[in-house]
């Protein structure tokens, strides 16, 4: 019960932990791609197939880091402008509007338009 109380009083702490963990995974993924492909920079023609995997890991690592940083900045700005009680209330009241969109996203169907 202490966890739920702490989560209610300071939800940003646990979001910080989650974003820090995801950022660390992104850095590890980038370093795995950069480190495994670094020696092939000097011998580029040696194994081009391996270079594609290394570049892919490096790009995905950077992408994960950028997305986590962007989400954290958006969340930080929103929470800096809106009191937490209003945010929880608005999320609770707007949840029924999200359900059809989430169902369409999960099933792969487009959510709107005349398709």
C-alpha positions in Angstrom: 0.0 0.0 0.0 3.0 2.3 0.6 3.8 2.0 -3.1 0.4 3.2 -4.2 0.5 6.1 -1.8 3.9 7.1 -3.0 2.8 6.7 -6.6 -0.2 9.0 -6.0 1.8 11.6 -4.2 4.7 11.7 -6.5 4.1 10.0 -9.9 7.0 11.7 -11.6 9.5 9.8 -9.5 8.5 6.5 -11.1 8.1 8.0 -14.5 11.7 9.3 -14.1 12.8 5.8 -13.2 11.0 4.3 -16.3 12.4 7.0 -18.7 15.9 6.6 -17.2 15.8 2.9 -17.7 14.5 3.2 -21.3 17.2 5.9 -22.0 19.9 3.6 -20.6 18.6 0.8 -22.9 18.8 3.2 -25.8 22.4 4.1 -25.0 23.4 0.4 -24.6 21.7 -0.4 -27.9 23.6 2.5 -29.6 26.9 1.4 -28.1 26.4 -2.2 -29.2 25.8 -1.0 -32.8 28.6 1.5 -32.7 31.1 -0.7 -31.0 30.5 -3.8 -33.1 30.6 -1.8 -36.4 33.5 0.5 -35.5 36.3 -1.8 -36.7 34.5 -2.2 -40.0 34.8 1.5 -40.7 38.4 1.1 -41.5 37.9 -2.1 -43.5 34.6 -1.2 -45.1 34.5 -3.8 -47.8 35.2 -6.7 -45.4 31.7 -7.5 -44.3 29.0 -5.2 -45.6 26.2 -7.5 -44.3 27.4 -7.1 -40.7 27.6 -3.3 -41.2 23.9 -3.1 -41.9 23.1 -4.8 -38.6 25.5 -2.5 -36.7 24.1 0.6 -38.3 20.6 -0.6 -37.5 21.4 -1.1 -33.9 23.1 2.3 -33.7 20.1 4.1 -35.3 17.6 2.3 -33.1 19.6 3.2 -30.0 19.6 6.9 -31.0 15.9 6.7 -31.9 15.0 5.3 -28.5 17.0 8.0 -26.7 15.4 10.8 -28.7 11.9 9.5 -28.2 12.4 9.1 -24.4 13.9 12.6 -24.1 11.0 14.0 -26.2 8.4 12.3 -24.1 10.0 13.4 -20.9 10.1 17.1 -22.1 6.5 17.0 -23.2 5.4 15.4 -19.9 7.5 17.9 -17.9 6.1 20.9 -19.7 2.5 19.6 -19.4 2.9 18.9 -15.7 4.6 22.3 -15.2 1.6 24.1 -16.6 -1.3 22.0 -15.2 -1.9 21.1 -11.5 -1.7 17.4 -11.0 -5.3 17.1 -9.7 -6.7 18.6 -12.9 -4.5 16.4 -15.0 -5.7 13.2 -13.3 -9.3 14.4 -13.6 -9.0 15.3 -17.3 -7.3 12.0 -18.1 -10.1 10.2 -16.3 -12.8 12.1 -18.1 -11.2 11.9 -21.5 -10.5 8.1 -21.4 -13.8 7.1 -23.0 -12.8 9.2 -26.1 -9.5 7.3 -26.4 -11.0 3.8 -26.3 -12.3 3.7 -29.9 -9.0 5.1 -31.2 -7.0 2.5 -29.2 -9.2 -0.3 -30.5 -8.7 0.9 -34.1 -5.0 1.2 -33.5 -4.8 -2.4 -32.0 -6.9 -3.9 -34.9 -5.0 -2.0 -37.6 -8.1 -0.2 -38.9 -8.0 3.6 -39.6 -9.8 5.6 -36.9 -11.4 8.2 -39.1 -12.1 9.6 -42.5 -14.1 8.2 -45.4 -12.0 5.1 -46.2 
